[in-house]
Every structure is written in C-alpha cells, then in structure tokens.
Amino acid sequence: MLQKWIDRRIEAYQSELIRKYCDEVEAVYTKMRGWRHDYHNHIQALQASMALGKYDEVNAYLHQLNDDLTSVDAVIKTGRVMVDAILNGKLNIAAQNEIPVNAKARIPDGTPVTDVELCAVIGNLLDNAIEENKKISRESRFIRVYIGQKNTQFYLICTNAAGKKQKRKESMFKSEKGESHGFGLGRVKNIVNKYTGQFFADSEEGGFTAEILIPLKEERTGTE
C-alpha cells in the first residue's frame, strides 16, 4: 500500500516537472523563431540606412543584431531534444535572474537514463542552484554545469554559489523550502541508485556541488 502511494507520488511529480519545463523552454524557442522571422526586415533596415549614409546607425544596429544572435547561438544541444528543452529553459531563467552560467553538455552514447529521468535530475539540480543564487548578492552569483562522459560513465557535475553551509540530514541536506524541495533532491538520488550509479553532494560556505556518475551501457560489437 505504501509503495503504491510512493509510486503515484513520483509519477505525479514527474508529470508536473515535464509540464513546467515545457512551459519554461517555450520562451527560448519563441525568441529563436522571432529572430528568423524578422531576418528580412533586419536586412531591409540596414540597406535603407546604408543608402542614406547613416553608417553610425548601421554600426549600432549590427551590434544589436550580434547580441541577439549570440543569445540564440548559445542554445545548448545535448543530443536529446527533451533534455535540450529543460536545460535551455533553466538557463533562460538563470539569465532572467542575472545569474552567470557556464554550461557544457552532451549526453554520451550508452546513457541508460530515460529522457524523463534526465529532465527530473537536471531540472531539480538547476532549480536548487537558481534558488540558492537568488538568496545572495548579484556579484557573487554563478552556476557551472558539465554533462558528458568520464571514462566509461555518464558524468554530471553542477556547482553553484550559495549562502551559508547547509546542514546534512542523513545522507542528504536539510531543506529550508519545505517537503517538495527536499523530495526533489531525494528523487535525483533515487534515479541514480536505479542505475547503480553514484551521487555525491557537498555543501560549504559560499557554494554547493552535486556530482553524478552512472555506468554507460556497453556497445555491442557484433562479434561472438
């Protein structure tokens, strides 16, 4: 009975996460579609200014376009569309909150974790990172994310600025945001355990680091 209740709770939690993440990433894709749609208008505006000899105006316009294009090109492509959605959606929220982010991500071949589970892991870690950054001064904020391969394992590390050192509660950390916040970090650990992986979390004054290692599936060579 208890296990069924836990399973329903986890299913509802995952569904809510995916719904929220899809809403968040829509802002990113809307900006990309808008830039492409306006491309011809930008060209016409530049041509008109050039014809009138307004070169300073052209230069300023080009700088503005370059800034917009840089933000579009900054979209991270991990190799999995759903993961791209959650990751870029969270990075967009971080930018809105003036949190500098250094992110590099590519899902390696042989990663056994499903897209829904990866979204839950990445979403929870970045939600926590953003919330911790919002508590401190803007000049101290940062998030660093790396997702890739380390030897024969899927590897993820997320480091963020934080305030005071958090207190441990058993193997995890005590949440100050209530049950749902703590449940999220516990969900990350459960997913990692499901794939016989390792989850490390470390809190210190001024920072928090979460690190994940999960064995990759062995590739079939086709030989006996």
C-alpha positions as CSV (number, residue, x, y, z in Angstrom):
1,M,0.0,0.0,0.0
2,L,2.8,2.4,1.0
3,Q,4.8,1.5,-2.2
4,K,1.7,2.2,-4.4
5,W,1.3,5.6,-2.7
6,I,5.0,6.4,-3.3
7,D,4.8,5.3,-7.0
8,R,1.8,7.6,-7.5
9,R,3.6,10.5,-5.8
10,I,6.6,10.0,-8.0
11,E,4.5,9.7,-11.2
12,A,2.6,12.9,-10.4
13,Y,5.8,14.7,-9.5
14,Q,7.4,13.8,-12.8
15,S,4.4,14.8,-14.8
16,E,4.3,18.2,-13.1
17,L,8.1,18.7,-13.8
18,I,7.7,18.0,-17.5
19,R,4.7,20.3,-17.8
20,K,6.6,23.1,-16.1
21,Y,9.8,22.6,-18.1
22,C,7.9,22.6,-21.4
23,D,6.4,26.0,-20.5
24,E,9.7,27.4,-19.5
25,V,11.5,26.4,-22.7
26,E,8.8,27.9,-24.9
27,A,10.2,31.4,-24.2
28,V,13.6,30.3,-25.7
29,Y,12.1,28.8,-28.9
30,T,9.8,31.8,-29.3
31,K,12.8,34.1,-29.4
32,M,14.6,31.9,-31.9
33,R,11.5,31.8,-34.2
34,G,11.1,35.5,-33.9
35,W,14.7,36.2,-34.9
36,R,14.4,34.1,-38.0
37,H,11.0,35.6,-38.9
38,D,12.5,39.2,-38.7
39,Y,15.6,38.4,-40.7
40,H,14.4,40.0,-43.9
41,N,13.2,43.1,-42.0
42,H,16.7,43.5,-40.5
43,I,18.3,43.3,-43.9
44,Q,15.9,45.9,-45.4
45,A,16.5,48.3,-42.4
46,L,20.3,48.0,-42.9
47,Q,20.0,48.6,-46.6
48,A,17.9,51.7,-46.1
49,S,20.3,53.2,-43.6
50,M,23.3,52.4,-45.9
51,A,21.6,54.1,-48.8
52,L,21.1,57.3,-46.7
53,G,24.7,57.2,-45.5
54,K,23.8,56.6,-41.8
55,Y,26.8,54.5,-41.1
56,D,26.8,55.1,-37.3
57,E,23.2,53.9,-37.2
58,V,24.2,50.8,-39.3
59,N,27.0,50.0,-36.9
60,A,24.8,50.3,-33.8
61,Y,22.2,48.1,-35.5
62,L,24.7,45.5,-36.3
63,H,26.0,45.4,-32.7
64,Q,22.4,44.9,-31.5
65,L,21.8,42.1,-34.0
66,N,25.1,40.4,-33.0
67,D,24.0,40.4,-29.3
68,D,20.6,38.9,-30.2
69,L,22.3,36.3,-32.5
70,T,24.8,35.4,-29.7
71,S,21.9,34.6,-27.3
72,V,20.3,32.4,-30.0
73,D,23.5,30.6,-30.7
74,A,24.0,30.0,-27.0
75,V,21.3,27.3,-27.0
76,I,22.8,24.1,-25.8
77,K,22.3,20.9,-27.8
78,T,22.9,17.8,-25.8
79,G,21.7,15.2,-28.4
80,R,18.3,14.7,-26.8
81,V,15.5,17.1,-27.6
82,M,13.6,16.8,-24.3
83,V,16.8,17.3,-22.3
84,D,17.6,20.4,-24.5
85,A,14.3,21.8,-23.6
86,I,14.7,21.5,-19.9
87,L,18.4,22.6,-19.8
88,N,17.9,25.7,-22.0
89,G,14.7,26.6,-20.2
90,K,16.5,26.6,-16.9
91,L,19.5,28.6,-18.3
92,N,17.0,31.1,-19.6
93,I,15.5,31.5,-16.1
94,A,19.0,31.9,-14.7
95,A,19.7,34.7,-17.1
96,Q,16.5,36.4,-16.2
97,N,17.7,36.4,-12.6
98,E,21.1,37.8,-13.5
99,I,22.9,34.5,-12.7
100,P,26.0,33.9,-14.9
101,V,26.1,30.3,-16.2
102,N,29.0,28.3,-17.7
103,A,27.4,25.2,-19.2
104,K,28.7,22.5,-21.5
105,A,26.5,19.4,-22.1
106,R,26.4,16.4,-24.3
107,I,24.6,13.2,-23.5
108,P,27.1,10.3,-24.3
109,D,26.0,7.3,-26.3
110,G,25.1,4.4,-24.0
111,T,23.5,6.6,-21.3
112,P,20.8,4.3,-19.8
113,V,18.8,7.0,-18.1
114,T,15.5,7.9,-19.8
115,D,14.7,11.4,-21.1
116,V,12.1,11.9,-18.4
117,E,14.5,10.9,-15.7
118,L,17.3,13.1,-17.1
119,C,14.9,16.0,-17.1
120,A,14.0,15.3,-13.4
121,V,17.7,15.2,-12.5
122,I,18.8,18.3,-14.4
123,G,15.7,20.2,-13.5
124,N,15.9,19.6,-9.8
125,L,19.6,20.4,-9.6
126,L,19.2,23.6,-11.6
127,D,16.1,24.6,-9.6
128,N,18.1,24.3,-6.4
129,A,21.1,26.1,-7.9
130,I,18.9,29.1,-9.1
131,E,17.1,29.3,-5.8
132,E,20.4,29.4,-3.8
133,N,21.8,32.1,-6.1
134,K,18.7,34.3,-5.7
135,K,19.4,34.4,-2.0
136,I,22.8,36.1,-2.4
137,S,24.2,39.3,-3.9
138,R,24.4,39.5,-7.7
139,E,28.1,39.9,-7.8
140,S,28.6,36.6,-6.1
141,R,26.2,34.5,-8.2
142,F,27.3,31.7,-10.6
143,I,26.3,28.3,-11.9
144,R,28.7,25.8,-13.6
145,V,27.3,22.7,-15.3
146,Y,29.1,20.0,-17.2
147,I,27.4,16.9,-18.6
148,G,29.4,14.4,-20.6
149,Q,31.5,11.2,-20.3
150,K,34.1,10.3,-17.8
151,N,35.9,7.1,-18.6
152,T,33.0,4.5,-19.1
153,Q,30.4,6.5,-17.2
154,F,27.9,9.2,-17.8
155,Y,29.1,12.2,-15.8
156,L,27.2,15.3,-14.5
157,I,28.5,18.0,-12.2
158,C,26.7,21.1,-11.1
159,T,28.3,23.7,-8.9
160,N,26.6,26.9,-7.8
161,A,27.1,29.8,-5.5
162,A,25.3,29.6,-2.2
163,G,25.0,31.3,1.2
164,K,25.7,29.5,4.4
165,K,26.7,25.9,4.6
166,Q,23.7,23.6,4.6
167,K,23.0,21.0,7.4
168,R,23.1,17.3,6.5
169,K,20.0,15.2,7.1
170,E,21.2,11.6,7.0
171,S,23.0,11.3,3.6
172,M,21.3,14.4,2.1
173,F,20.9,18.0,3.1
174,K,18.1,19.5,5.1
175,S,15.8,21.7,3.0
176,E,14.7,25.1,4.1
177,K,12.0,25.2,1.4
178,G,9.7,22.5,2.7
179,E,8.9,19.0,1.7
180,S,8.8,19.4,-2.1
181,H,12.2,20.9,-2.2
182,G,13.8,18.0,-0.2
183,F,11.7,15.5,-2.2
184,G,13.3,16.8,-5.4
185,L,16.9,16.1,-4.3
186,G,15.9,12.8,-3.0
187,R,14.3,12.0,-6.4
188,V,17.7,12.7,-8.0
189,K,19.4,10.2,-5.7
190,N,16.7,7.5,-6.3
191,I,17.2,7.8,-10.1
192,V,21.0,7.5,-9.8
193,N,20.6,4.5,-7.5
194,K,18.2,2.8,-10.0
195,Y,21.1,2.7,-12.5
196,T,23.7,1.6,-9.8
197,G,25.3,5.0,-10.1
198,Q,26.9,7.3,-7.5
199,F,25.6,10.6,-6.3
200,F,27.8,13.0,-4.3
201,A,26.7,16.3,-2.8
202,D,28.8,18.7,-0.9
203,S,27.8,22.0,0.8
204,E,30.3,24.5,2.0
205,E,30.3,28.2,2.9
206,G,29.6,30.0,-0.4
207,G,29.0,27.0,-2.6
208,F,27.2,23.7,-3.3
209,T,28.3,20.9,-5.6
210,A,26.3,17.9,-6.9
211,E,28.1,15.2,-8.8
212,I,26.7,12.1,-10.6
213,L,28.3,9.0,-12.2
214,I,26.3,6.3,-13.9
215,P,27.8,3.4,-15.9
216,L,27.2,3.5,-19.6
217,K,25.7,0.6,-21.5
218,E,28.3,-1.5,-23.2
219,E,28.2,-1.1,-27.0
220,R,27.6,-4.3,-29.0
221,T,30.4,-5.1,-31.3
222,G,28.6,-7.7,-33.4
223,T,31.3,-10.3,-32.8
224,E,30.8,-13.5,-30.8
